[in-house]
């Protein structure tokens, strides 16, 4: 992650993120997948912002499935996932 441009991430959670919490993640696209997974995708300013985002998700009690950097120019994952 560089300090000049935000990095894009795809974060998968087990369960559904209730609409009322969407304001916590206003810079992220939130979608519900048919298998019960919630997908958050968007730009994160830096490592501190990523940690803050993950802390908010932890506080909501939804199990983290993965955090994956995404290539913003191609829209595809970079193949580096963090699976708990």
N, CA, C and O atoms as a Maestro MAE file, in Angstrom:
{
 s_m_m2io_version
 :::
 2.0.0
}

f_m_ct {
 s_m_title
 :::
 protein
 m_atom[336] {
  # First column is atom index #
  i_m_mmod_type
  r_m_x_coord
  r_m_y_coord
  r_m_z_coord
  i_m_residue_number
  s_m_chain_name
  s_m_pdb_residue_name
  s_m_pdb_atom_name
  i_m_atomic_number
  :::
  1 25 0.860 -1.162 0.000 1 A "UNK " " N  " 7
  2 3 0.000 0.000 0.000 1 A "UNK " " CA " 6
  3 2 0.905 1.224 0.000 1 A "UNK " " C  " 6
  4 15 1.810 1.328 0.828 1 A "UNK " " O  " 8
  5 25 0.663 2.155 -0.930 2 A "UNK " " N  " 7
  6 3 1.485 3.349 -0.946 2 A "UNK " " CA " 6
  7 2 0.795 4.475 -0.191 2 A "UNK " " C  " 6
  8 15 -0.375 4.368 0.179 2 A "UNK " " O  " 8
  9 25 1.540 5.560 0.031 3 A "UNK " " N  " 7
  10 3 0.991 6.648 0.833 3 A "UNK " " CA " 6
  11 2 0.304 7.717 0.002 3 A "UNK " " C  " 6
  12 15 -0.296 8.634 0.562 3 A "UNK " " O  " 8
  13 25 0.376 7.623 -1.328 4 A "UNK " " N  " 7
  14 3 -0.170 8.665 -2.188 4 A "UNK " " CA " 6
  15 2 -1.561 8.347 -2.721 4 A "UNK " " C  " 6
  16 15 -2.395 9.243 -2.857 4 A "UNK " " O  " 8
  17 25 -1.808 7.119 -3.013 5 A "UNK " " N  " 7
  18 3 -3.098 6.715 -3.565 5 A "UNK " " CA " 6
  19 2 -3.735 5.663 -2.669 5 A "UNK " " C  " 6
  20 15 -3.042 4.819 -2.101 5 A "UNK " " O  " 8
  21 25 -5.046 5.716 -2.546 6 A "UNK " " N  " 7
  22 3 -5.705 4.670 -1.758 6 A "UNK " " CA " 6
  23 2 -5.576 3.317 -2.451 6 A "UNK " " C  " 6
  24 15 -5.411 3.245 -3.669 6 A "UNK " " O  " 8
  25 25 -5.651 2.272 -1.680 7 A "UNK " " N  " 7
  26 3 -5.651 0.917 -2.218 7 A "UNK " " CA " 6
  27 2 -7.073 0.393 -2.180 7 A "UNK " " C  " 6
  28 15 -7.854 0.753 -1.300 7 A "UNK " " O  " 8
  29 25 -7.401 -0.451 -3.127 8 A "UNK " " N  " 7
  30 3 -8.739 -1.027 -3.196 8 A "UNK " " CA " 6
  31 2 -8.717 -2.419 -2.567 8 A "UNK " " C  " 6
  32 15 -7.790 -3.202 -2.776 8 A "UNK " " O  " 8
  33 25 -9.769 -2.705 -1.786 9 A "UNK " " N  " 7
  34 3 -9.887 -3.994 -1.108 9 A "UNK " " CA " 6
  35 2 -11.265 -4.594 -1.322 9 A "UNK " " C  " 6
  36 15 -12.253 -3.893 -1.546 9 A "UNK " " O  " 8
  37 25 -11.293 -5.913 -1.246 10 A "UNK " " N  " 7
  38 3 -12.539 -6.675 -1.237 10 A "UNK " " CA " 6
  39 2 -12.545 -7.431 0.087 10 A "UNK " " C  " 6
  40 15 -11.630 -8.202 0.379 10 A "UNK " " O  " 8
  41 25 -13.585 -7.202 0.882 11 A "UNK " " N  " 7
  42 3 -13.687 -7.815 2.206 11 A "UNK " " CA " 6
  43 2 -14.948 -8.664 2.247 11 A "UNK " " C  " 6
  44 15 -16.044 -8.181 1.962 11 A "UNK " " O  " 8
  45 25 -14.782 -9.930 2.602 12 A "UNK " " N  " 7
  46 3 -15.917 -10.859 2.681 12 A "UNK " " CA " 6
  47 2 -16.213 -11.182 4.138 12 A "UNK " " C  " 6
  48 15 -15.316 -11.459 4.935 12 A "UNK " " O  " 8
  49 25 -17.512 -11.135 4.461 13 A "UNK " " N  " 7
  50 3 -17.985 -11.414 5.815 13 A "UNK " " CA " 6
  51 2 -19.037 -12.508 5.761 13 A "UNK " " C  " 6
  52 15 -19.818 -12.577 4.812 13 A "UNK " " O  " 8
  53 25 -19.062 -13.359 6.773 14 A "UNK " " N  " 7
  54 3 -20.120 -14.359 6.868 14 A "UNK " " CA " 6
  55 2 -21.324 -13.707 7.517 14 A "UNK " " C  " 6
  56 15 -21.230 -13.200 8.635 14 A "UNK " " O  " 8
  57 25 -22.440 -13.713 6.836 15 A "UNK " " N  " 7
  58 3 -23.657 -13.110 7.362 15 A "UNK " " CA " 6
  59 2 -24.018 -11.843 6.611 15 A "UNK " " C  " 6
  60 15 -23.321 -11.421 5.689 15 A "UNK " " O  " 8
  61 25 -25.116 -11.251 7.027 16 A "UNK " " N  " 7
  62 3 -25.635 -10.049 6.368 16 A "UNK " " CA " 6
  63 2 -25.347 -8.813 7.204 16 A "UNK " " C  " 6
  64 15 -25.542 -8.808 8.420 16 A "UNK " " O  " 8
  65 25 -24.884 -7.775 6.540 17 A "UNK " " N  " 7
  66 3 -24.659 -6.485 7.177 17 A "UNK " " CA " 6
  67 2 -25.960 -5.701 7.100 17 A "UNK " " C  " 6
  68 15 -26.426 -5.375 6.008 17 A "UNK " " O  " 8
  69 25 -26.546 -5.397 8.246 18 A "UNK " " N  " 7
  70 3 -27.821 -4.680 8.289 18 A "UNK " " CA " 6
  71 2 -27.660 -3.292 7.681 18 A "UNK " " C  " 6
  72 15 -26.619 -2.653 7.831 18 A "UNK " " O  " 8
  73 25 -28.698 -2.838 6.998 19 A "UNK " " N  " 7
  74 3 -28.675 -1.539 6.309 19 A "UNK " " CA " 6
  75 2 -28.291 -0.383 7.226 19 A "UNK " " C  " 6
  76 15 -27.636 0.562 6.786 19 A "UNK " " O  " 8
  77 25 -28.690 -0.446 8.487 20 A "UNK " " N  " 7
  78 3 -28.415 0.679 9.389 20 A "UNK " " CA " 6
  79 2 -26.919 0.897 9.612 20 A "UNK " " C  " 6
  80 15 -26.512 1.989 10.008 20 A "UNK " " O  " 8
  81 25 -26.096 -0.121 9.364 21 A "UNK " " N  " 7
  82 3 -24.657 0.014 9.551 21 A "UNK " " CA " 6
  83 2 -23.956 0.493 8.289 21 A "UNK " " C  " 6
  84 15 -22.758 0.773 8.324 21 A "UNK " " O  " 8
  85 25 -24.661 0.592 7.195 22 A "UNK " " N  " 7
  86 3 -24.043 0.984 5.926 22 A "UNK " " CA " 6
  87 2 -23.377 2.356 6.001 22 A "UNK " " C  " 6
  88 15 -22.396 2.597 5.297 22 A "UNK " " O  " 8
  89 25 -23.888 3.262 6.841 23 A "UNK " " N  " 7
  90 3 -23.286 4.593 6.962 23 A "UNK " " CA " 6
  91 2 -21.857 4.523 7.512 23 A "UNK " " C  " 6
  92 15 -21.051 5.418 7.259 23 A "UNK " " O  " 8
  93 25 -21.544 3.468 8.260 24 A "UNK " " N  " 7
  94 3 -20.177 3.284 8.754 24 A "UNK " " CA " 6
  95 2 -19.207 3.010 7.610 24 A "UNK " " C  " 6
  96 15 -18.002 3.223 7.739 24 A "UNK " " O  " 8
  97 25 -19.747 2.537 6.495 25 A "UNK " " N  " 7
  98 3 -18.917 2.097 5.376 25 A "UNK " " CA " 6
  99 2 -19.318 2.823 4.096 25 A "UNK " " C  " 6
  100 15 -19.388 2.215 3.027 25 A "UNK " " O  " 8
  101 25 -19.584 4.137 4.209 26 A "UNK " " N  " 7
  102 3 -20.152 4.893 3.095 26 A "UNK " " CA " 6
  103 2 -19.259 4.949 1.864 26 A "UNK " " C  " 6
  104 15 -19.766 5.183 0.767 26 A "UNK " " O  " 8
  105 25 -17.962 4.746 1.998 27 A "UNK " " N  " 7
  106 3 -17.079 4.749 0.839 27 A "UNK " " CA " 6
  107 2 -16.949 3.366 0.205 27 A "UNK " " C  " 6
  108 15 -16.246 3.201 -0.792 27 A "UNK " " O  " 8
  109 25 -17.614 2.390 0.773 28 A "UNK " " N  " 7
  110 3 -17.526 1.021 0.272 28 A "UNK " " CA " 6
  111 2 -18.826 0.629 -0.425 28 A "UNK " " C  " 6
  112 15 -19.911 1.068 -0.042 28 A "UNK " " O  " 8
  113 25 -18.695 -0.198 -1.446 29 A "UNK " " N  " 7
  114 3 -19.857 -0.809 -2.070 29 A "UNK " " CA " 6
  115 2 -20.176 -2.062 -1.266 29 A "UNK " " C  " 6
  116 15 -19.295 -2.888 -1.026 29 A "UNK " " O  " 8
  117 25 -21.424 -2.207 -0.853 30 A "UNK " " N  " 7
  118 3 -21.834 -3.353 -0.043 30 A "UNK " " CA " 6
  119 2 -22.838 -4.165 -0.837 30 A "UNK " " C  " 6
  120 15 -23.836 -3.634 -1.324 30 A "UNK " " O  " 8
  121 25 -22.566 -5.460 -0.964 31 A "UNK " " N  " 7
  122 3 -23.509 -6.326 -1.668 31 A "UNK " " CA " 6
  123 2 -23.664 -7.637 -0.908 31 A "UNK " " C  " 6
  124 15 -22.732 -8.128 -0.271 31 A "UNK " " O  " 8
  125 25 -24.863 -8.184 -0.996 32 A "UNK " " N  " 7
  126 3 -25.175 -9.465 -0.359 32 A "UNK " " CA " 6
  127 2 -25.133 -10.548 -1.426 32 A "UNK " " C  " 6
  128 15 -25.785 -10.437 -2.464 32 A "UNK " " O  " 8
  129 25 -24.369 -11.585 -1.165 33 A "UNK " " N  " 7
  130 3 -24.281 -12.702 -2.090 33 A "UNK " " CA " 6
  131 2 -25.294 -13.768 -1.684 33 A "UNK " " C  " 6
  132 15 -25.682 -13.841 -0.518 33 A "UNK " " O  " 8
  133 25 -25.721 -14.590 -2.630 34 A "UNK " " N  " 7
  134 3 -26.767 -15.583 -2.343 34 A "UNK " " CA " 6
  135 2 -26.398 -16.604 -1.266 34 A "UNK " " C  " 6
  136 15 -27.281 -17.190 -0.640 34 A "UNK " " O  " 8
  137 25 -25.104 -16.818 -1.048 35 A "UNK " " N  " 7
  138 3 -24.676 -17.832 -0.080 35 A "UNK " " CA " 6
  139 2 -24.574 -17.304 1.353 35 A "UNK " " C  " 6
  140 15 -23.997 -17.965 2.217 35 A "UNK " " O  " 8
  141 25 -25.137 -16.105 1.609 36 A "UNK " " N  " 7
  142 3 -25.121 -15.554 2.955 36 A "UNK " " CA " 6
  143 2 -23.885 -14.734 3.278 36 A "UNK " " C  " 6
  144 15 -23.665 -14.370 4.433 36 A "UNK " " O  " 8
  145 25 -23.087 -14.444 2.281 37 A "UNK " " N  " 7
  146 3 -21.869 -13.659 2.460 37 A "UNK " " CA " 6
  147 2 -22.145 -12.208 2.098 37 A "UNK " " C  " 6
  148 15 -22.849 -11.926 1.128 37 A "UNK " " O  " 8
  149 25 -21.586 -11.281 2.885 38 A "UNK " " N  " 7
  150 3 -21.626 -9.858 2.549 38 A "UNK " " CA " 6
  151 2 -20.270 -9.483 1.980 38 A "UNK " " C  " 6
  152 15 -19.231 -9.846 2.531 38 A "UNK " " O  " 8
  153 25 -20.288 -8.752 0.873 39 A "UNK " " N  " 7
  154 3 -19.070 -8.314 0.203 39 A "UNK " " CA " 6
  155 2 -18.970 -6.799 0.284 39 A "UNK " " C  " 6
  156 15 -19.880 -6.090 -0.144 39 A "UNK " " O  " 8
  157 25 -17.869 -6.303 0.831 40 A "UNK " " N  " 7
  158 3 -17.563 -4.873 0.846 40 A "UNK " " CA " 6
  159 2 -16.403 -4.669 -0.110 40 A "UNK " " C  " 6
  160 15 -15.425 -5.415 -0.091 40 A "UNK " " O  " 8
  161 25 -16.525 -3.647 -0.946 41 A "UNK " " N  " 7
  162 3 -15.470 -3.394 -1.916 41 A "UNK " " CA " 6
  163 2 -15.284 -1.894 -2.060 41 A "UNK " " C  " 6
  164 15 -16.257 -1.157 -2.218 41 A "UNK " " O  " 8
  165 25 -14.044 -1.440 -2.005 42 A "UNK " " N  " 7
  166 3 -13.791 -0.021 -2.183 42 A "UNK " " CA " 6
  167 2 -12.375 0.369 -1.825 42 A "UNK " " C  " 6
  168 15 -11.544 -0.465 -1.466 42 A "UNK " " O  " 8
  169 25 -12.126 1.667 -1.932 43 A "UNK " " N  " 7
  170 3 -10.804 2.216 -1.666 43 A "UNK " " CA " 6
  171 2 -10.612 2.469 -0.175 43 A "UNK " " C  " 6
  172 15 -11.530 2.895 0.525 43 A "UNK " " O  " 8
  173 25 -9.402 2.196 0.288 44 A "UNK " " N  " 7
  174 3 -9.019 2.427 1.677 44 A "UNK " " CA " 6
  175 2 -7.770 3.308 1.646 44 A "UNK " " C  " 6
  176 15 -6.797 2.989 0.962 44 A "UNK " " O  " 8
  177 25 -7.800 4.404 2.380 45 A "UNK " " N  " 7
  178 3 -6.750 5.425 2.295 45 A "UNK " " CA " 6
  179 2 -5.358 4.909 2.661 45 A "UNK " " C  " 6
  180 15 -4.382 5.214 1.975 45 A "UNK " " O  " 8
  181 25 -5.265 4.128 3.738 46 A "UNK " " N  " 7
  182 3 -3.960 3.670 4.215 46 A "UNK " " CA " 6
  183 2 -4.161 2.532 5.213 46 A "UNK " " C  " 6
  184 15 -5.289 2.101 5.455 46 A "UNK " " O  " 8
  185 25 -3.058 2.048 5.789 47 A "UNK " " N  " 7
  186 3 -3.135 0.932 6.736 47 A "UNK " " CA " 6
  187 2 -3.969 1.278 7.961 47 A "UNK " " C  " 6
  188 15 -4.710 0.432 8.462 47 A "UNK " " O  " 8
  189 25 -3.858 2.504 8.447 48 A "UNK " " N  " 7
  190 3 -4.652 2.909 9.615 48 A "UNK " " CA " 6
  191 2 -6.141 2.850 9.297 48 A "UNK " " C  " 6
  192 15 -6.936 2.409 10.128 48 A "UNK " " O  " 8
  193 25 -6.522 3.288 8.108 49 A "UNK " " N  " 7
  194 3 -7.931 3.239 7.704 49 A "UNK " " CA " 6
  195 2 -8.400 1.795 7.553 49 A "UNK " " C  " 6
  196 15 -9.534 1.474 7.907 49 A "UNK " " O  " 8
  197 25 -7.541 0.925 7.032 50 A "UNK " " N  " 7
  198 3 -7.896 -0.491 6.899 50 A "UNK " " CA " 6
  199 2 -8.112 -1.113 8.277 50 A "UNK " " C  " 6
  200 15 -9.076 -1.850 8.482 50 A "UNK " " O  " 8
  201 25 -7.229 -0.821 9.210 51 A "UNK " " N  " 7
  202 3 -7.390 -1.354 10.573 51 A "UNK " " CA " 6
  203 2 -8.666 -0.820 11.220 51 A "UNK " " C  " 6
  204 15 -9.365 -1.559 11.914 51 A "UNK " " O  " 8
  205 25 -8.971 0.448 10.999 52 A "UNK " " N  " 7
  206 3 -10.205 1.025 11.532 52 A "UNK " " CA " 6
  207 2 -11.436 0.350 10.962 52 A "UNK " " C  " 6
  208 15 -12.396 0.078 11.682 52 A "UNK " " O  " 8
  209 25 -11.404 0.081 9.663 53 A "UNK " " N  " 7
  210 3 -12.509 -0.607 8.997 53 A "UNK " " CA " 6
  211 2 -12.688 -2.012 9.561 53 A "UNK " " C  " 6
  212 15 -13.810 -2.439 9.835 53 A "UNK " " O  " 8
  213 25 -11.588 -2.723 9.731 54 A "UNK " " N  " 7
  214 3 -11.659 -4.078 10.280 54 A "UNK " " CA " 6
  215 2 -12.133 -4.072 11.733 54 A "UNK " " C  " 6
  216 15 -12.825 -4.996 12.162 54 A "UNK " " O  " 8
  217 25 -11.772 -3.052 12.483 55 A "UNK " " N  " 7
  218 3 -12.241 -2.926 13.868 55 A "UNK " " CA " 6
  219 2 -13.751 -2.727 13.903 55 A "UNK " " C  " 6
  220 15 -14.437 -3.324 14.732 55 A "UNK " " O  " 8
  221 25 -14.266 -1.899 13.017 56 A "UNK " " N  " 7
  222 3 -15.721 -1.695 12.952 56 A "UNK " " CA " 6
  223 2 -16.434 -2.997 12.616 56 A "UNK " " C  " 6
  224 15 -17.464 -3.320 13.208 56 A "UNK " " O  " 8
  225 25 -15.886 -3.736 11.673 57 A "UNK " " N  " 7
  226 3 -16.500 -5.015 11.296 57 A "UNK " " CA " 6
  227 2 -16.459 -5.994 12.463 57 A "UNK " " C  " 6
  228 15 -17.428 -6.712 12.706 57 A "UNK " " O  " 8
  229 25 -15.355 -6.026 13.178 58 A "UNK " " N  " 7
  230 3 -15.252 -6.893 14.358 58 A "UNK " " CA " 6
  231 2 -16.313 -6.528 15.386 58 A "UNK " " C  " 6
  232 15 -16.947 -7.403 15.976 58 A "UNK " " O  " 8
  233 25 -16.500 -5.225 15.595 59 A "UNK " " N  " 7
  234 3 -17.470 -4.758 16.581 59 A "UNK " " CA " 6
  235 2 -18.900 -5.150 16.219 59 A "UNK " " C  " 6
  236 15 -19.754 -5.257 17.099 59 A "UNK " " O  " 8
  237 25 -19.165 -5.363 14.937 60 A "UNK " " N  " 7
  238 3 -20.501 -5.789 14.508 60 A "UNK " " CA " 6
  239 2 -20.717 -7.285 14.704 60 A "UNK " " C  " 6
  240 15 -21.849 -7.764 14.632 60 A "UNK " " O  " 8
  241 25 -19.642 -8.023 14.949 61 A "UNK " " N  " 7
  242 3 -19.767 -9.442 15.246 61 A "UNK " " CA " 6
  243 2 -19.924 -10.350 14.040 61 A "UNK " " C  " 6
  244 15 -20.257 -11.525 14.196 61 A "UNK " " O  " 8
  245 25 -19.691 -9.833 12.840 62 A "UNK " " N  " 7
  246 3 -19.771 -10.688 11.656 62 A "UNK " " CA " 6
  247 2 -18.412 -11.337 11.411 62 A "UNK " " C  " 6
  248 15 -17.402 -10.637 11.346 62 A "UNK " " O  " 8
  249 25 -18.370 -12.666 11.274 63 A "UNK " " N  " 7
  250 3 -17.088 -13.334 11.056 63 A "UNK " " CA " 6
  251 2 -16.435 -12.889 9.743 63 A "UNK " " C  " 6
  252 15 -17.085 -12.816 8.701 63 A "UNK " " O  " 8
  253 25 -15.150 -12.597 9.820 64 A "UNK " " N  " 7
  254 3 -14.361 -12.195 8.666 64 A "UNK " " CA " 6
  255 2 -13.960 -13.437 7.886 64 A "UNK " " C  " 6
  256 15 -13.396 -14.375 8.450 64 A "UNK " " O  " 8
  257 25 -14.248 -13.445 6.594 65 A "UNK " " N  " 7
  258 3 -13.843 -14.558 5.732 65 A "UNK " " CA " 6
  259 2 -12.516 -14.241 5.061 65 A "UNK " " C  " 6
  260 15 -11.590 -15.052 5.091 65 A "UNK " " O  " 8
  261 25 -12.420 -13.049 4.448 66 A "UNK " " N  " 7
  262 3 -11.179 -12.698 3.763 66 A "UNK " " CA " 6
  263 2 -11.061 -11.198 3.548 66 A "UNK " " C  " 6
  264 15 -12.055 -10.472 3.509 66 A "UNK " " O  " 8
  265 25 -9.818 -10.756 3.409 67 A "UNK " " N  " 7
  266 3 -9.479 -9.388 3.031 67 A "UNK " " CA " 6
  267 2 -8.518 -9.527 1.854 67 A "UNK " " C  " 6
  268 15 -7.434 -10.092 1.997 67 A "UNK " " O  " 8
  269 25 -8.917 -9.011 0.692 68 A "UNK " " N  " 7
  270 3 -8.130 -9.208 -0.513 68 A "UNK " " CA " 6
  271 2 -7.865 -7.889 -1.217 68 A "UNK " " C  " 6
  272 15 -8.808 -7.162 -1.531 68 A "UNK " " O  " 8
  273 25 -6.589 -7.561 -1.474 69 A "UNK " " N  " 7
  274 3 -6.302 -6.373 -2.276 69 A "UNK " " CA " 6
  275 2 -6.792 -6.591 -3.703 69 A "UNK " " C  " 6
  276 15 -6.706 -7.697 -4.237 69 A "UNK " " O  " 8
  277 25 -7.305 -5.529 -4.314 70 A "UNK " " N  " 7
  278 3 -7.841 -5.603 -5.671 70 A "UNK " " CA " 6
  279 2 -7.077 -4.616 -6.539 70 A "UNK " " C  " 6
  280 15 -6.801 -3.493 -6.117 70 A "UNK " " O  " 8
  281 25 -6.739 -5.034 -7.744 71 A "UNK " " N  " 7
  282 3 -6.079 -4.149 -8.699 71 A "UNK " " CA " 6
  283 2 -7.108 -3.154 -9.216 71 A "UNK " " C  " 6
  284 15 -8.030 -3.553 -9.928 71 A "UNK " " O  " 8
  285 25 -6.982 -1.865 -8.882 72 A "UNK " " N  " 7
  286 3 -8.005 -0.885 -9.274 72 A "UNK " " CA " 6
  287 2 -8.087 -0.661 -10.777 72 A "UNK " " C  " 6
  288 15 -9.119 -0.205 -11.270 72 A "UNK " " O  " 8
  289 25 -7.027 -0.969 -11.516 73 A "UNK " " N  " 7
  290 3 -7.054 -0.762 -12.961 73 A "UNK " " CA " 6
  291 2 -7.759 -1.889 -13.691 73 A "UNK " " C  " 6
  292 15 -8.291 -1.689 -14.783 73 A "UNK " " O  " 8
  293 25 -7.766 -3.065 -13.098 74 A "UNK " " N  " 7
  294 3 -8.384 -4.212 -13.747 74 A "UNK " " CA " 6
  295 2 -9.641 -4.685 -13.044 74 A "UNK " " C  " 6
  296 15 -10.455 -5.391 -13.640 74 A "UNK " " O  " 8
  297 25 -9.813 -4.307 -11.786 75 A "UNK " " N  " 7
  298 3 -10.973 -4.758 -11.030 75 A "UNK " " CA " 6
  299 2 -10.874 -6.195 -10.572 75 A "UNK " " C  " 6
  300 15 -11.857 -6.768 -10.101 75 A "UNK " " O  " 8
  301 25 -9.690 -6.789 -10.705 76 A "UNK " " N  " 7
  302 3 -9.531 -8.171 -10.275 76 A "UNK " " CA " 6
  303 2 -8.666 -8.223 -9.025 76 A "UNK " " C  " 6
  304 15 -7.903 -7.300 -8.741 76 A "UNK " " O  " 8
  305 25 -8.796 -9.312 -8.287 77 A "UNK " " N  " 7
  306 3 -7.997 -9.449 -7.076 77 A "UNK " " CA " 6
  307 2 -6.541 -9.677 -7.446 77 A "UNK " " C  " 6
  308 15 -6.237 -10.180 -8.528 77 A "UNK " " O  " 8
  309 25 -5.655 -9.310 -6.553 78 A "UNK " " N  " 7
  310 3 -4.227 -9.453 -6.790 78 A "UNK " " CA " 6
  311 2 -3.699 -10.811 -6.358 78 A "UNK " " C  " 6
  312 15 -2.499 -11.068 -6.453 78 A "UNK " " O  " 8
  313 25 -4.573 -11.672 -5.889 79 A "UNK " " N  " 7
  314 3 -4.153 -13.008 -5.503 79 A "UNK " " CA " 6
  315 2 -3.522 -13.089 -4.125 79 A "UNK " " C  " 6
  316 15 -2.914 -14.101 -3.777 79 A "UNK " " O  " 8
  317 25 -3.662 -12.030 -3.338 80 A "UNK " " N  " 7
  318 3 -3.118 -12.026 -1.982 80 A "UNK " " CA " 6
  319 2 -4.289 -11.901 -1.030 80 A "UNK " " C  " 6
  320 15 -4.801 -10.800 -0.827 80 A "UNK " " O  " 8
  321 25 -4.719 -12.986 -0.451 81 A "UNK " " N  " 7
  322 3 -5.844 -12.944 0.468 81 A "UNK " " CA " 6
  323 2 -5.392 -13.214 1.885 81 A "UNK " " C  " 6
  324 15 -4.366 -13.857 2.108 81 A "UNK " " O  " 8
  325 25 -6.143 -12.731 2.824 82 A "UNK " " N  " 7
  326 3 -5.880 -13.013 4.231 82 A "UNK " " CA " 6
  327 2 -7.095 -13.755 4.743 82 A "UNK " " C  " 6
  328 15 -8.128 -13.151 5.031 82 A "UNK " " O  " 8
  329 25 -6.970 -15.052 4.855 83 A "UNK " " N  " 7
  330 3 -8.071 -15.867 5.342 83 A "UNK " " CA " 6
  331 2 -7.810 -16.226 6.790 83 A "UNK " " C  " 6
  332 15 -6.737 -16.725 7.130 83 A "UNK " " O  " 8
  333 25 -8.807 -15.970 7.658 84 A "UNK " " N  " 7
  334 3 -8.605 -16.305 9.073 84 A "UNK " " CA " 6
  335 2 -8.560 -17.795 9.297 84 A "UNK " " C  " 6
  336 15 -8.397 -18.244 10.432 84 A "UNK " " O  " 8
  :::
 }
 m_bond[335] {
  # First column is bond index #
  i_m_from
  i_m_to
  i_m_order
  :::
  1 1 2 1
  2 2 3 1
  3 3 4 2
  4 3 5 1
  5 5 6 1
  6 6 7 1
  7 7 8 2
  8 7 9 1
  9 9 10 1
  10 10 11 1
  11 11 12 2
  12 11 13 1
  13 13 14 1
  14 14 15 1
  15 15 16 2
  16 15 17 1
  17 17 18 1
  18 18 19 1
  19 19 20 2
  20 19 21 1
  21 21 22 1
  22 22 23 1
  23 23 24 2
  24 23 25 1
  25 25 26 1
  26 26 27 1
  27 27 28 2
  28 27 29 1
  29 29 30 1
  30 30 31 1
  31 31 32 2
  32 31 33 1
  33 33 34 1
  34 34 35 1
  35 35 36 2
  36 35 37 1
  37 37 38 1
  38 38 39 1
  39 39 40 2
  40 39 41 1
  41 41 42 1
  42 42 43 1
  43 43 44 2
  44 43 45 1
  45 45 46 1
  46 46 47 1
  47 47 48 2
  48 47 49 1
  49 49 50 1
  50 50 51 1
  51 51 52 2
  52 51 53 1
  53 53 54 1
  54 54 55 1
  55 55 56 2
  56 55 57 1
  57 57 58 1
  58 58 59 1
  59 59 60 2
  60 59 61 1
  61 61 62 1
  62 62 63 1
  63 63 64 2
  64 63 65 1
  65 65 66 1
  66 66 67 1
  67 67 68 2
  68 67 69 1
  69 69 70 1
  70 70 71 1
  71 71 72 2
  72 71 73 1
  73 73 74 1
  74 74 75 1
  75 75 76 2
  76 75 77 1
  77 77 78 1
  78 78 79 1
  79 79 80 2
  80 79 81 1
  81 81 82 1
  82 82 83 1
  83 83 84 2
  84 83 85 1
  85 85 86 1
  86 86 87 1
  87 87 88 2
  88 87 89 1
  89 89 90 1
  90 90 91 1
  91 91 92 2
  92 91 93 1
  93 93 94 1
  94 94 95 1
  95 95 96 2
  96 95 97 1
  97 97 98 1
  98 98 99 1
  99 99 100 2
  100 99 101 1
  101 101 102 1
  102 102 103 1
  103 103 104 2
  104 103 105 1
  105 105 106 1
  106 106 107 1
  107 107 108 2
  108 107 109 1
  109 109 110 1
  110 110 111 1
  111 111 112 2
  112 111 113 1
  113 113 114 1
  114 114 115 1
  115 115 116 2
  116 115 117 1
  117 117 118 1
  118 118 119 1
  119 119 120 2
  120 119 121 1
  121 121 122 1
  122 122 123 1
  123 123 124 2
  124 123 125 1
  125 125 126 1
  126 126 127 1
  127 127 128 2
  128 127 129 1
  129 129 130 1
  130 130 131 1
  131 131 132 2
  132 131 133 1
  133 133 134 1
  134 134 135 1
  135 135 136 2
  136 135 137 1
  137 137 138 1
  138 138 139 1
  139 139 140 2
  140 139 141 1
  141 141 142 1
  142 142 143 1
  143 143 144 2
  144 143 145 1
  145 145 146 1
  146 146 147 1
  147 147 148 2
  148 147 149 1
  149 149 150 1
  150 150 151 1
  151 151 152 2
  152 151 153 1
  153 153 154 1
  154 154 155 1
  155 155 156 2
  156 155 157 1
  157 157 158 1
  158 158 159 1
  159 159 160 2
  160 159 161 1
  161 161 162 1
  162 162 163 1
  163 163 164 2
  164 163 165 1
  165 165 166 1
  166 166 167 1
  167 167 168 2
  168 167 169 1
  169 169 170 1
  170 170 171 1
  171 171 172 2
  172 171 173 1
  173 173 174 1
  174 174 175 1
  175 175 176 2
  176 175 177 1
  177 177 178 1
  178 178 179 1
  179 179 180 2
  180 179 181 1
  181 181 182 1
  182 182 183 1
  183 183 184 2
  184 183 185 1
  185 185 186 1
  186 186 187 1
  187 187 188 2
  188 187 189 1
  189 189 190 1
  190 190 191 1
  191 191 192 2
  192 191 193 1
  193 193 194 1
  194 194 195 1
  195 195 196 2
  196 195 197 1
  197 197 198 1
  198 198 199 1
  199 199 200 2
  200 199 201 1
  201 201 202 1
  202 202 203 1
  203 203 204 2
  204 203 205 1
  205 205 206 1
  206 206 207 1
  207 207 208 2
  208 207 209 1
  209 209 210 1
  210 210 211 1
  211 211 212 2
  212 211 213 1
  213 213 214 1
  214 214 215 1
  215 215 216 2
  216 215 217 1
  217 217 218 1
  218 218 219 1
  219 219 220 2
  220 219 221 1
  221 221 222 1
  222 222 223 1
  223 223 224 2
  224 223 225 1
  225 225 226 1
  226 226 227 1
  227 227 228 2
  228 227 229 1
  229 229 230 1
  230 230 231 1
  231 231 232 2
  232 231 233 1
  233 233 234 1
  234 234 235 1
  235 235 236 2
  236 235 237 1
  237 237 238 1
  238 238 239 1
  239 239 240 2
  240 239 241 1
  241 241 242 1
  242 242 243 1
  243 243 244 2
  244 243 245 1
  245 245 246 1
  246 246 247 1
  247 247 248 2
  248 247 249 1
  249 249 250 1
  250 250 251 1
  251 251 252 2
  252 251 253 1
  253 253 254 1
  254 254 255 1
  255 255 256 2
  256 255 257 1
  257 257 258 1
  258 258 259 1
  259 259 260 2
  260 259 261 1
  261 261 262 1
  262 262 263 1
  263 263 264 2
  264 263 265 1
  265 265 266 1
  266 266 267 1
  267 267 268 2
  268 267 269 1
  269 269 270 1
  270 270 271 1
  271 271 272 2
  272 271 273 1
  273 273 274 1
  274 274 275 1
  275 275 276 2
  276 275 277 1
  277 277 278 1
  278 278 279 1
  279 279 280 2
  280 279 281 1
  281 281 282 1
  282 282 283 1
  283 283 284 2
  284 283 285 1
  285 285 286 1
  286 286 287 1
  287 287 288 2
  288 287 289 1
  289 289 290 1
  290 290 291 1
  291 291 292 2
  292 291 293 1
  293 293 294 1
  294 294 295 1
  295 295 296 2
  296 295 297 1
  297 297 298 1
  298 298 299 1
  299 299 300 2
  300 299 301 1
  301 301 302 1
  302 302 303 1
  303 303 304 2
  304 303 305 1
  305 305 306 1
  306 306 307 1
  307 307 308 2
  308 307 309 1
  309 309 310 1
  310 310 311 1
  311 311 312 2
  312 311 313 1
  313 313 314 1
  314 314 315 1
  315 315 316 2
  316 315 317 1
  317 317 318 1
  318 318 319 1
  319 319 320 2
  320 319 321 1
  321 321 322 1
  322 322 323 1
  323 323 324 2
  324 323 325 1
  325 325 326 1
  326 326 327 1
  327 327 328 2
  328 327 329 1
  329 329 330 1
  330 330 331 1
  331 331 332 2
  332 331 333 1
  333 333 334 1
  334 334 335 1
  335 335 336 2
  :::
 }
}
